[in-house]
Amino acid sequence: MRYPCSLLILSFLAHACAEDTENVLLVARRAGRIEVIDLDHLANVGSLTFDRSVERVGTSADGRKLYIELSTSDGGCCGPSEVDLETRKISRLDDRWRYLLASNGTSTWIRWNNFQDFDTSLIDRKSAVYLGYERLYPSPEGRWLFGVGNWQESVLDIFDASARRLVRRFPVPGAKPSQIWPVGAWMEDRFLLYVQAGSTGTLWEIGPQTPEMGLGTPVALNPGSCRLGDHELIAAGGRLFLFEIFRSTLDRRRFCDAVPGGAYRIEPSTGAVLHHVAPLLHFWGLILSPDGRVLYGLDVGDPDWQTTARLVKIDAENGSILGERLLDKDVWHLTLARLRKSLVPHETVAFVTAPH
């Protein structure tokens, strides 16, 4: 008779924990503002304002802090700062390290230019590891860290985060430094690596114990008359998408005609392109909800941020537009954040940075 009671207690605790946090969109604009937006209607919940330019934004694992890139006091770009949502204080962080890695066995904290899994609270700086990679991909449970390097050669390195050691290195077939970039994503406990070379893509499934990369799975994705530009792979809820990044220095609309946008849903086991979602939209940023059902994207106009952008909500299964709103003309960044409910701003909160 103890089991039903135990299950009831666990169910209650899980429900209490689930109600303690809330998923919101954080949309940062360079003019010095972060809009907090609800997922259902894309309406403003609150906002944070700063006396300097804002670039990217990320959140701590406990949903109590934000980490943002702010311009320096002389107008230069950019350095990391910590925003405490509880005390409403902002503090500048040491930006001499490009990456910091620490692990407690279940989570990984990394400080880097894209602010993924970023938490400085438990970092032991004496045992921190410098990781000079363009892209870092921590596994969901924090045990493994996959790094993609693309400088003198294109490589995939696999780190044991808890032991702080490199366990395996793979040269990436088909990739070329500064020309063809490998991109990756975790899909539950599987790591997927993708390379687009000309009209042919290749997808690999790689685990920490994989002895060699092999030939991979061909993906019949033809980006058009010229090669695919900068792109990203995203995965959640059993769905995998590849999308091209526009309004970047590699935006191929500058020199190509009729460039398709949108996102391609790919079946990892076969490499089949199942659906081309929203081909008329050109994304600067695209996020997949944790259950894989909804895409949130920044649809941009010209490559140089001279027109307004749109925040869009898209059905990931059929590509229909579920909601949209116009954004002012500016440079924007989009993040899906899980914050403590009691700390979600419901008004405009102003922050003033100390001289640095």
Buried (B, 14 or more C-beta within 10 A) or exposed (E): EEEEEEEEEEEEEEEEEEEEBBBBBBBBBBBBBBBBBBBEEBEBBBBBBBEBBBBBBBBBBEBBBBBBBBBBBEEEEBBBBBBBBEEEEBEBBEBEBEBBBBBEEEBBBBBBBEBBBBBBEEBEEEEBBEBEBBBBBBBEEBBBBBBBBBEEEBBBBBBBBBEBEBEBEBEBBBBEEEEBBBBBBBBEEBBBBBBBBEEEBBBBBBEBEBEEBEEBBEBEBEBEEEBBBBBBBBBBBEBBBBBBBBBEEBBBBEEBEEBBBBBBBBBBEEBEBBBBBBEEBBBBBBBBBEEBEBBBBBBBBEBEBEEEBBBBBBBBBEBEEBBBBEBEBBBBBBBBBBBBEEBBBEEEBEBEBEEE
